Amino acid sequence: MKGDRVEIVVDIGGGSRNYEVAATRAGRRVEVRIARGVVEVSEVTRTGVPVRTARFMAGRTLALVEYPAEAGPLPGE
C-alpha cells in the first residue's frame, strides 16, 4: 500500500537521528524485522522482493514508529 512508512530514531552518542523508510509506489509495503540485535526495515514489492533495506543496531534504536496507509474513501462515497 502506498502510504506505509516507518520512522526510526537512533541514538548517535551525543543526540539522536531520525530515519524514515516509506513505500514509494502503489502496491509496495514496509516490513520490520527484529532479530539477533538488528532492526531491519525493508520496502518490499507485492511478491515479497525487497527493494530497499535499512539496518540498525537494536541497542541503539530508541523508537520505531509504524504509520499505516490511510484508509481511502469507501466505494460509493
PDB file of N, CA, C and O in Angstrom:
ATOM      1  N   MET A   1       0.834  -1.176   0.000  1.00  0.00           N
ATOM      2  CA  MET A   1       0.000   0.000   0.000  1.00  0.00           C
ATOM      3  C   MET A   1       0.874   1.233   0.000  1.00  0.00           C
ATOM      4  O   MET A   1       1.812   1.332   0.791  1.00  0.00           O
ATOM      5  N   LYS A   2       0.585   2.147  -0.855  1.00  0.00           N
ATOM      6  CA  LYS A   2       1.324   3.391  -0.829  1.00  0.00           C
ATOM      7  C   LYS A   2       0.883   4.155   0.409  1.00  0.00           C
ATOM      8  O   LYS A   2      -0.312   4.246   0.690  1.00  0.00           O
ATOM      9  N   GLY A   3       1.810   4.689   1.127  1.00  0.00           N
ATOM     10  CA  GLY A   3       1.486   5.406   2.356  1.00  0.00           C
ATOM     11  C   GLY A   3       2.046   4.720   3.570  1.00  0.00           C
ATOM     12  O   GLY A   3       2.175   5.356   4.616  1.00  0.00           O
ATOM     13  N   ASP A   4       2.389   3.443   3.483  1.00  0.00           N
ATOM     14  CA  ASP A   4       3.048   2.776   4.596  1.00  0.00           C
ATOM     15  C   ASP A   4       4.411   3.420   4.794  1.00  0.00           C
ATOM     16  O   ASP A   4       5.155   3.630   3.837  1.00  0.00           O
ATOM     17  N   ARG A   5       4.728   3.731   6.041  1.00  0.00           N
ATOM     18  CA  ARG A   5       6.058   4.257   6.335  1.00  0.00           C
ATOM     19  C   ARG A   5       6.425   3.935   7.766  1.00  0.00           C
ATOM     20  O   ARG A   5       5.562   3.728   8.620  1.00  0.00           O
ATOM     21  N   VAL A   6       7.729   3.896   8.011  1.00  0.00           N
ATOM     22  CA  VAL A   6       8.252   3.602   9.332  1.00  0.00           C
ATOM     23  C   VAL A   6       9.296   4.657   9.657  1.00  0.00           C
ATOM     24  O   VAL A   6      10.169   4.953   8.841  1.00  0.00           O
ATOM     25  N   GLU A   7       9.201   5.218  10.850  1.00  0.00           N
ATOM     26  CA  GLU A   7      10.176   6.198  11.319  1.00  0.00           C
ATOM     27  C   GLU A   7      11.016   5.538  12.407  1.00  0.00           C
ATOM     28  O   GLU A   7      10.481   4.923  13.330  1.00  0.00           O
ATOM     29  N   ILE A   8      12.343   5.672  12.290  1.00  0.00           N
ATOM     30  CA  ILE A   8      13.259   5.059  13.236  1.00  0.00           C
ATOM     31  C   ILE A   8      14.091   6.162  13.866  1.00  0.00           C
ATOM     32  O   ILE A   8      14.651   7.001  13.159  1.00  0.00           O
ATOM     33  N   VAL A   9      14.176   6.168  15.201  1.00  0.00           N
ATOM     34  CA  VAL A   9      15.002   7.129  15.928  1.00  0.00           C
ATOM     35  C   VAL A   9      16.164   6.348  16.531  1.00  0.00           C
ATOM     36  O   VAL A   9      15.962   5.388  17.275  1.00  0.00           O
ATOM     37  N   VAL A  10      17.399   6.778  16.197  1.00  0.00           N
ATOM     38  CA  VAL A  10      18.598   6.055  16.601  1.00  0.00           C
ATOM     39  C   VAL A  10      19.489   6.963  17.436  1.00  0.00           C
ATOM     40  O   VAL A  10      19.672   8.135  17.109  1.00  0.00           O
ATOM     41  N   ASP A  11      20.047   6.414  18.524  1.00  0.00           N
ATOM     42  CA  ASP A  11      20.998   7.127  19.367  1.00  0.00           C
ATOM     43  C   ASP A  11      22.339   7.192  18.648  1.00  0.00           C
ATOM     44  O   ASP A  11      22.859   6.168  18.206  1.00  0.00           O
ATOM     45  N   ILE A  12      22.908   8.412  18.528  1.00  0.00           N
ATOM     46  CA  ILE A  12      24.210   8.560  17.863  1.00  0.00           C
ATOM     47  C   ILE A  12      25.279   9.058  18.832  1.00  0.00           C
ATOM     48  O   ILE A  12      26.281   9.640  18.415  1.00  0.00           O
ATOM     49  N   GLY A  13      25.067   8.833  20.100  1.00  0.00           N
ATOM     50  CA  GLY A  13      26.050   9.245  21.096  1.00  0.00           C
ATOM     51  C   GLY A  13      25.629  10.530  21.779  1.00  0.00           C
ATOM     52  O   GLY A  13      25.080  10.490  22.880  1.00  0.00           O
ATOM     53  N   GLY A  14      25.874  11.666  21.152  1.00  0.00           N
ATOM     54  CA  GLY A  14      25.532  12.953  21.742  1.00  0.00           C
ATOM     55  C   GLY A  14      24.123  13.420  21.429  1.00  0.00           C
ATOM     56  O   GLY A  14      23.750  14.530  21.810  1.00  0.00           O
ATOM     57  N   GLY A  15      23.355  12.633  20.768  1.00  0.00           N
ATOM     58  CA  GLY A  15      21.990  13.019  20.392  1.00  0.00           C
ATOM     59  C   GLY A  15      21.284  11.863  19.719  1.00  0.00           C
ATOM     60  O   GLY A  15      21.577  10.695  19.977  1.00  0.00           O
ATOM     61  N   SER A  16      20.349  12.210  18.853  1.00  0.00           N
ATOM     62  CA  SER A  16      19.619  11.171  18.119  1.00  0.00           C
ATOM     63  C   SER A  16      19.452  11.608  16.673  1.00  0.00           C
ATOM     64  O   SER A  16      19.574  12.786  16.337  1.00  0.00           O
ATOM     65  N   ARG A  17      19.171  10.632  15.836  1.00  0.00           N
ATOM     66  CA  ARG A  17      18.963  10.901  14.416  1.00  0.00           C
ATOM     67  C   ARG A  17      17.731  10.146  13.956  1.00  0.00           C
ATOM     68  O   ARG A  17      17.506   9.005  14.359  1.00  0.00           O
ATOM     69  N   ASN A  18      16.929  10.788  13.106  1.00  0.00           N
ATOM     70  CA  ASN A  18      15.699  10.187  12.590  1.00  0.00           C
ATOM     71  C   ASN A  18      15.916   9.669  11.180  1.00  0.00           C
ATOM     72  O   ASN A  18      16.566  10.317  10.358  1.00  0.00           O
ATOM     73  N   TYR A  19      15.365   8.496  10.910  1.00  0.00           N
ATOM     74  CA  TYR A  19      15.385   7.909   9.580  1.00  0.00           C
ATOM     75  C   TYR A  19      13.951   7.532   9.242  1.00  0.00           C
ATOM     76  O   TYR A  19      13.145   7.257  10.131  1.00  0.00           O
ATOM     77  N   GLU A  20      13.641   7.521   7.957  1.00  0.00           N
ATOM     78  CA  GLU A  20      12.298   7.142   7.523  1.00  0.00           C
ATOM     79  C   GLU A  20      12.400   6.249   6.295  1.00  0.00           C
ATOM     80  O   GLU A  20      13.121   6.550   5.344  1.00  0.00           O
ATOM     81  N   VAL A  21      11.666   5.149   6.337  1.00  0.00           N
ATOM     82  CA  VAL A  21      11.558   4.251   5.185  1.00  0.00           C
ATOM     83  C   VAL A  21      10.086   4.238   4.808  1.00  0.00           C
ATOM     84  O   VAL A  21       9.227   3.964   5.646  1.00  0.00           O
ATOM     85  N   ALA A  22       9.796   4.535   3.540  1.00  0.00           N
ATOM     86  CA  ALA A  22       8.402   4.619   3.104  1.00  0.00           C
ATOM     87  C   ALA A  22       8.194   3.813   1.833  1.00  0.00           C
ATOM     88  O   ALA A  22       9.121   3.623   1.046  1.00  0.00           O
ATOM     89  N   ALA A  23       6.974   3.344   1.642  1.00  0.00           N
ATOM     90  CA  ALA A  23       6.603   2.673   0.396  1.00  0.00           C
ATOM     91  C   ALA A  23       6.469   3.749  -0.664  1.00  0.00           C
ATOM     92  O   ALA A  23       5.614   4.629  -0.560  1.00  0.00           O
ATOM     93  N   THR A  24       7.315   3.681  -1.686  1.00  0.00           N
ATOM     94  CA  THR A  24       7.379   4.753  -2.671  1.00  0.00           C
ATOM     95  C   THR A  24       6.403   4.600  -3.831  1.00  0.00           C
ATOM     96  O   THR A  24       6.139   5.565  -4.549  1.00  0.00           O
ATOM     97  N   ARG A  25       5.868   3.406  -4.019  1.00  0.00           N
ATOM     98  CA  ARG A  25       4.930   3.175  -5.127  1.00  0.00           C
ATOM     99  C   ARG A  25       3.737   2.379  -4.641  1.00  0.00           C
ATOM    100  O   ARG A  25       3.796   1.702  -3.615  1.00  0.00           O
ATOM    101  N   ALA A  26       2.659   2.471  -5.390  1.00  0.00           N
ATOM    102  CA  ALA A  26       1.461   1.711  -5.056  1.00  0.00           C
ATOM    103  C   ALA A  26       1.767   0.216  -5.132  1.00  0.00           C
ATOM    104  O   ALA A  26       2.472  -0.230  -6.037  1.00  0.00           O
ATOM    105  N   GLY A  27       1.242  -0.547  -4.194  1.00  0.00           N
ATOM    106  CA  GLY A  27       1.448  -1.984  -4.175  1.00  0.00           C
ATOM    107  C   GLY A  27       2.619  -2.420  -3.330  1.00  0.00           C
ATOM    108  O   GLY A  27       2.775  -3.611  -3.063  1.00  0.00           O
ATOM    109  N   ARG A  28       3.444  -1.488  -2.904  1.00  0.00           N
ATOM    110  CA  ARG A  28       4.573  -1.836  -2.044  1.00  0.00           C
ATOM    111  C   ARG A  28       4.202  -1.651  -0.588  1.00  0.00           C
ATOM    112  O   ARG A  28       3.258  -0.931  -0.260  1.00  0.00           O
ATOM    113  N   ARG A  29       4.952  -2.307   0.281  1.00  0.00           N
ATOM    114  CA  ARG A  29       4.696  -2.184   1.716  1.00  0.00           C
ATOM    115  C   ARG A  29       6.036  -2.143   2.443  1.00  0.00           C
ATOM    116  O   ARG A  29       7.083  -2.427   1.862  1.00  0.00           O
ATOM    117  N   VAL A  30       5.982  -1.786   3.710  1.00  0.00           N
ATOM    118  CA  VAL A  30       7.176  -1.725   4.531  1.00  0.00           C
ATOM    119  C   VAL A  30       7.068  -2.798   5.604  1.00  0.00           C
ATOM    120  O   VAL A  30       6.059  -2.885   6.303  1.00  0.00           O
ATOM    121  N   GLU A  31       8.109  -3.616   5.732  1.00  0.00           N
ATOM    122  CA  GLU A  31       8.142  -4.680   6.728  1.00  0.00           C
ATOM    123  C   GLU A  31       9.260  -4.422   7.715  1.00  0.00           C
ATOM    124  O   GLU A  31      10.326  -3.930   7.346  1.00  0.00           O
ATOM    125  N   VAL A  32       9.011  -4.760   8.986  1.00  0.00           N
ATOM    126  CA  VAL A  32      10.005  -4.593  10.049  1.00  0.00           C
ATOM    127  C   VAL A  32      10.328  -5.962  10.614  1.00  0.00           C
ATOM    128  O   VAL A  32       9.435  -6.768  10.878  1.00  0.00           O
ATOM    129  N   ARG A  33      11.622  -6.216  10.798  1.00  0.00           N
ATOM    130  CA  ARG A  33      12.064  -7.479  11.382  1.00  0.00           C
ATOM    131  C   ARG A  33      13.139  -7.178  12.413  1.00  0.00           C
ATOM    132  O   ARG A  33      14.068  -6.417  12.143  1.00  0.00           O
ATOM    133  N   ILE A  34      13.018  -7.771  13.592  1.00  0.00           N
ATOM    134  CA  ILE A  34      14.000  -7.597  14.648  1.00  0.00           C
ATOM    135  C   ILE A  34      14.550  -8.981  14.986  1.00  0.00           C
ATOM    136  O   ILE A  34      13.809  -9.863  15.418  1.00  0.00           O
ATOM    137  N   ALA A  35      15.858  -9.162  14.785  1.00  0.00           N
ATOM    138  CA  ALA A  35      16.477 -10.461  15.043  1.00  0.00           C
ATOM    139  C   ALA A  35      17.963 -10.282  15.328  1.00  0.00           C
ATOM    140  O   ALA A  35      18.650  -9.508  14.662  1.00  0.00           O
ATOM    141  N   ARG A  36      18.441 -11.006  16.323  1.00  0.00           N
ATOM    142  CA  ARG A  36      19.868 -11.037  16.653  1.00  0.00           C
ATOM    143  C   ARG A  36      20.487  -9.661  16.855  1.00  0.00           C
ATOM    144  O   ARG A  36      21.611  -9.413  16.419  1.00  0.00           O
ATOM    145  N   GLY A  37      19.765  -8.777  17.507  1.00  0.00           N
ATOM    146  CA  GLY A  37      20.310  -7.464  17.816  1.00  0.00           C
ATOM    147  C   GLY A  37      20.310  -6.480  16.663  1.00  0.00           C
ATOM    148  O   GLY A  37      20.977  -5.447  16.726  1.00  0.00           O
ATOM    149  N   VAL A  38      19.558  -6.795  15.597  1.00  0.00           N
ATOM    150  CA  VAL A  38      19.492  -5.922  14.430  1.00  0.00           C
ATOM    151  C   VAL A  38      18.031  -5.641  14.094  1.00  0.00           C
ATOM    152  O   VAL A  38      17.204  -6.552  14.045  1.00  0.00           O
ATOM    153  N   VAL A  39      17.730  -4.370  13.865  1.00  0.00           N
ATOM    154  CA  VAL A  39      16.407  -3.968  13.395  1.00  0.00           C
ATOM    155  C   VAL A  39      16.535  -3.765  11.890  1.00  0.00           C
ATOM    156  O   VAL A  39      17.349  -2.961  11.437  1.00  0.00           O
ATOM    157  N   GLU A  40      15.732  -4.493  11.115  1.00  0.00           N
ATOM    158  CA  GLU A  40      15.785  -4.410   9.659  1.00  0.00           C
ATOM    159  C   GLU A  40      14.446  -3.914   9.150  1.00  0.00           C
ATOM    160  O   GLU A  40      13.409  -4.519   9.424  1.00  0.00           O
ATOM    161  N   VAL A  41      14.463  -2.814   8.408  1.00  0.00           N
ATOM    162  CA  VAL A  41      13.246  -2.234   7.837  1.00  0.00           C
ATOM    163  C   VAL A  41      13.396  -2.301   6.322  1.00  0.00           C
ATOM    164  O   VAL A  41      14.349  -1.756   5.765  1.00  0.00           O
ATOM    165  N   SER A  42      12.449  -2.973   5.653  1.00  0.00           N
ATOM    166  CA  SER A  42      12.549  -3.185   4.207  1.00  0.00           C
ATOM    167  C   SER A  42      11.292  -2.718   3.495  1.00  0.00           C
ATOM    168  O   SER A  42      10.176  -2.897   3.981  1.00  0.00           O
ATOM    169  N   GLU A  43      11.498  -2.115   2.334  1.00  0.00           N
ATOM    170  CA  GLU A  43      10.394  -1.825   1.428  1.00  0.00           C
ATOM    171  C   GLU A  43      10.338  -3.000   0.461  1.00  0.00           C
ATOM    172  O   GLU A  43      11.328  -3.300  -0.206  1.00  0.00           O
ATOM    173  N   VAL A  44       9.188  -3.669   0.377  1.00  0.00           N
ATOM    174  CA  VAL A  44       9.059  -4.856  -0.463  1.00  0.00           C
ATOM    175  C   VAL A  44       7.919  -4.697  -1.456  1.00  0.00           C
ATOM    176  O   VAL A  44       6.968  -3.949  -1.230  1.00  0.00           O
ATOM    177  N   THR A  45       8.043  -5.426  -2.569  1.00  0.00           N
ATOM    178  CA  THR A  45       7.009  -5.405  -3.600  1.00  0.00           C
ATOM    179  C   THR A  45       5.881  -6.351  -3.215  1.00  0.00           C
ATOM    180  O   THR A  45       5.932  -6.994  -2.167  1.00  0.00           O
ATOM    181  N   ARG A  46       4.873  -6.433  -4.057  1.00  0.00           N
ATOM    182  CA  ARG A  46       3.737  -7.334  -3.798  1.00  0.00           C
ATOM    183  C   ARG A  46       4.165  -8.783  -3.711  1.00  0.00           C
ATOM    184  O   ARG A  46       3.563  -9.566  -2.976  1.00  0.00           O
ATOM    185  N   THR A  47       5.193  -9.150  -4.450  1.00  0.00           N
ATOM    186  CA  THR A  47       5.661 -10.531  -4.457  1.00  0.00           C
ATOM    187  C   THR A  47       6.651 -10.825  -3.341  1.00  0.00           C
ATOM    188  O   THR A  47       7.090 -11.965  -3.195  1.00  0.00           O
ATOM    189  N   GLY A  48       7.013  -9.814  -2.548  1.00  0.00           N
ATOM    190  CA  GLY A  48       7.911 -10.024  -1.423  1.00  0.00           C
ATOM    191  C   GLY A  48       9.376  -9.777  -1.711  1.00  0.00           C
ATOM    192  O   GLY A  48      10.226 -10.081  -0.873  1.00  0.00           O
ATOM    193  N   VAL A  49       9.692  -9.236  -2.872  1.00  0.00           N
ATOM    194  CA  VAL A  49      11.080  -8.938  -3.227  1.00  0.00           C
ATOM    195  C   VAL A  49      11.485  -7.611  -2.583  1.00  0.00           C
ATOM    196  O   VAL A  49      10.832  -6.594  -2.817  1.00  0.00           O
ATOM    197  N   PRO A  50      12.552  -7.600  -1.774  1.00  0.00           N
ATOM    198  CA  PRO A  50      12.968  -6.340  -1.137  1.00  0.00           C
ATOM    199  C   PRO A  50      13.541  -5.366  -2.171  1.00  0.00           C
ATOM    200  O   PRO A  50      14.335  -5.743  -3.033  1.00  0.00           O
ATOM    201  N   VAL A  51      13.114  -4.102  -2.058  1.00  0.00           N
ATOM    202  CA  VAL A  51      13.598  -3.049  -2.944  1.00  0.00           C
ATOM    203  C   VAL A  51      14.693  -2.259  -2.234  1.00  0.00           C
ATOM    204  O   VAL A  51      15.761  -2.021  -2.798  1.00  0.00           O
ATOM    205  N   ARG A  52      14.422  -1.857  -0.994  1.00  0.00           N
ATOM    206  CA  ARG A  52      15.398  -1.131  -0.182  1.00  0.00           C
ATOM    207  C   ARG A  52      15.370  -1.715   1.219  1.00  0.00           C
ATOM    208  O   ARG A  52      14.320  -2.145   1.698  1.00  0.00           O
ATOM    209  N   THR A  53      16.516  -1.732   1.872  1.00  0.00           N
ATOM    210  CA  THR A  53      16.591  -2.242   3.235  1.00  0.00           C
ATOM    211  C   THR A  53      17.486  -1.329   4.060  1.00  0.00           C
ATOM    212  O   THR A  53      18.548  -0.905   3.605  1.00  0.00           O
ATOM    213  N   ALA A  54      17.045  -1.031   5.279  1.00  0.00           N
ATOM    214  CA  ALA A  54      17.847  -0.262   6.231  1.00  0.00           C
ATOM    215  C   ALA A  54      18.036  -1.124   7.473  1.00  0.00           C
ATOM    216  O   ALA A  54      17.089  -1.746   7.954  1.00  0.00           O
ATOM    217  N   ARG A  55      19.268  -1.160   7.993  1.00  0.00           N
ATOM    218  CA  ARG A  55      19.573  -1.966   9.178  1.00  0.00           C
ATOM    219  C   ARG A  55      20.146  -1.075  10.273  1.00  0.00           C
ATOM    220  O   ARG A  55      20.966  -0.194  10.013  1.00  0.00           O
ATOM    221  N   PHE A  56      19.699  -1.322  11.503  1.00  0.00           N
ATOM    222  CA  PHE A  56      20.138  -0.554  12.659  1.00  0.00           C
ATOM    223  C   PHE A  56      20.429  -1.505  13.805  1.00  0.00           C
ATOM    224  O   PHE A  56      19.804  -2.559  13.917  1.00  0.00           O
ATOM    225  N   MET A  57      21.374  -1.136  14.655  1.00  0.00           N
ATOM    226  CA  MET A  57      21.645  -1.927  15.855  1.00  0.00           C
ATOM    227  C   MET A  57      20.473  -1.756  16.814  1.00  0.00           C
ATOM    228  O   MET A  57      20.072  -0.629  17.102  1.00  0.00           O
ATOM    229  N   ALA A  58      19.924  -2.854  17.309  1.00  0.00           N
ATOM    230  CA  ALA A  58      18.759  -2.792  18.195  1.00  0.00           C
ATOM    231  C   ALA A  58      19.086  -2.051  19.488  1.00  0.00           C
ATOM    232  O   ALA A  58      18.224  -1.366  20.038  1.00  0.00           O
ATOM    233  N   GLY A  59      20.312  -2.176  19.977  1.00  0.00           N
ATOM    234  CA  GLY A  59      20.706  -1.495  21.204  1.00  0.00           C
ATOM    235  C   GLY A  59      20.755   0.017  21.076  1.00  0.00           C
ATOM    236  O   GLY A  59      20.657   0.726  22.077  1.00  0.00           O
ATOM    237  N   ARG A  60      20.905   0.516  19.862  1.00  0.00           N
ATOM    238  CA  ARG A  60      20.952   1.958  19.608  1.00  0.00           C
ATOM    239  C   ARG A  60      19.614   2.532  19.177  1.00  0.00           C
ATOM    240  O   ARG A  60      19.464   3.751  19.097  1.00  0.00           O
ATOM    241  N   THR A  61      18.649   1.682  18.899  1.00  0.00           N
ATOM    242  CA  THR A  61      17.343   2.141  18.427  1.00  0.00           C
ATOM    243  C   THR A  61      16.510   2.619  19.613  1.00  0.00           C
ATOM    244  O   THR A  61      16.226   1.856  20.536  1.00  0.00           O
ATOM    245  N   LEU A  62      16.125   3.891  19.571  1.00  0.00           N
ATOM    246  CA  LEU A  62      15.322   4.482  20.650  1.00  0.00           C
ATOM    247  C   LEU A  62      13.827   4.312  20.410  1.00  0.00           C
ATOM    248  O   LEU A  62      13.073   4.041  21.345  1.00  0.00           O
ATOM    249  N   ALA A  63      13.399   4.470  19.168  1.00  0.00           N
ATOM    250  CA  ALA A  63      11.972   4.379  18.850  1.00  0.00           C
ATOM    251  C   ALA A  63      11.791   3.843  17.438  1.00  0.00           C
ATOM    252  O   ALA A  63      12.611   4.072  16.549  1.00  0.00           O
ATOM    253  N   LEU A  64      10.698   3.129  17.265  1.00  0.00           N
ATOM    254  CA  LEU A  64      10.320   2.585  15.972  1.00  0.00           C
ATOM    255  C   LEU A  64       8.822   2.825  15.834  1.00  0.00           C
ATOM    256  O   LEU A  64       8.018   2.188  16.514  1.00  0.00           O
ATOM    257  N   VAL A  65       8.450   3.753  14.945  1.00  0.00           N
ATOM    258  CA  VAL A  65       7.051   4.142  14.809  1.00  0.00           C
ATOM    259  C   VAL A  65       6.559   3.735  13.427  1.00  0.00           C
ATOM    260  O   VAL A  65       7.123   4.144  12.412  1.00  0.00           O
ATOM    261  N   GLU A  66       5.500   2.927  13.396  1.00  0.00           N
ATOM    262  CA  GLU A  66       4.925   2.478  12.134  1.00  0.00           C
ATOM    263  C   GLU A  66       3.661   3.283  11.841  1.00  0.00           C
ATOM    264  O   GLU A  66       2.765   3.375  12.681  1.00  0.00           O
ATOM    265  N   TYR A  67       3.595   3.861  10.650  1.00  0.00           N
ATOM    266  CA  TYR A  67       2.435   4.613  10.201  1.00  0.00           C
ATOM    267  C   TYR A  67       1.754   3.823   9.097  1.00  0.00           C
ATOM    268  O   TYR A  67       2.318   3.692   8.011  1.00  0.00           O
ATOM    269  N   PRO A  68       0.547   3.285   9.338  1.00  0.00           N
ATOM    270  CA  PRO A  68      -0.142   2.527   8.283  1.00  0.00           C
ATOM    271  C   PRO A  68      -0.676   3.469   7.208  1.00  0.00           C
ATOM    272  O   PRO A  68      -0.800   4.675   7.423  1.00  0.00           O
ATOM    273  N   ALA A  69      -0.985   2.902   6.060  1.00  0.00           N
ATOM    274  CA  ALA A  69      -1.587   3.686   4.974  1.00  0.00           C
ATOM    275  C   ALA A  69      -2.956   4.177   5.437  1.00  0.00           C
ATOM    276  O   ALA A  69      -3.682   3.481   6.148  1.00  0.00           O
ATOM    277  N   GLU A  70      -3.281   5.376   5.019  1.00  0.00           N
ATOM    278  CA  GLU A  70      -4.590   5.920   5.368  1.00  0.00           C
ATOM    279  C   GLU A  70      -5.667   5.207   4.558  1.00  0.00           C
ATOM    280  O   GLU A  70      -5.488   4.910   3.377  1.00  0.00           O
ATOM    281  N   ALA A  71      -6.766   4.947   5.212  1.00  0.00           N
ATOM    282  CA  ALA A  71      -7.884   4.290   4.526  1.00  0.00           C
ATOM    283  C   ALA A  71      -8.510   5.276   3.558  1.00  0.00           C
ATOM    284  O   ALA A  71      -8.835   6.405   3.926  1.00  0.00           O
ATOM    285  N   GLY A  72      -8.675   4.848   2.340  1.00  0.00           N
ATOM    286  CA  GLY A  72      -9.296   5.705   1.318  1.00  0.00           C
ATOM    287  C   GLY A  72     -10.801   5.716   1.457  1.00  0.00           C
ATOM    288  O   GLY A  72     -11.351   5.044   2.329  1.00  0.00           O
ATOM    289  N   PRO A  73     -11.467   6.466   0.614  1.00  0.00           N
ATOM    290  CA  PRO A  73     -12.927   6.505   0.676  1.00  0.00           C
ATOM    291  C   PRO A  73     -13.531   5.153   0.306  1.00  0.00           C
ATOM    292  O   PRO A  73     -12.995   4.435  -0.538  1.00  0.00           O
ATOM    293  N   LEU A  74     -14.615   4.823   0.927  1.00  0.00           N
ATOM    294  CA  LEU A  74     -15.304   3.576   0.625  1.00  0.00           C
ATOM    295  C   LEU A  74     -16.016   3.677  -0.703  1.00  0.00           C
ATOM    296  O   LEU A  74     -16.372   4.781  -1.112  1.00  0.00           O
ATOM    297  N   PRO A  75     -16.240   2.568  -1.399  1.00  0.00           N
ATOM    298  CA  PRO A  75     -16.950   2.610  -2.669  1.00  0.00           C
ATOM    299  C   PRO A  75     -18.335   3.230  -2.492  1.00  0.00           C
ATOM    300  O   PRO A  75     -19.064   2.888  -1.561  1.00  0.00           O
ATOM    301  N   GLY A  76     -18.684   4.131  -3.381  1.00  0.00           N
ATOM    302  CA  GLY A  76     -19.972   4.777  -3.312  1.00  0.00           C
ATOM    303  C   GLY A  76     -19.955   6.111  -2.578  1.00  0.00           C
ATOM    304  O   GLY A  76     -20.976   6.792  -2.489  1.00  0.00           O
ATOM    305  N   GLU A  77     -18.782   6.483  -2.049  1.00  0.00           N
ATOM    306  CA  GLU A  77     -18.711   7.771  -1.350  1.00  0.00           C
ATOM    307  C   GLU A  77     -18.190   8.843  -2.262  1.00  0.00           C
ATOM    308  O   GLU A  77     -18.061   9.995  -1.850  1.00  0.00           O
TER     309      GLU A  77
END
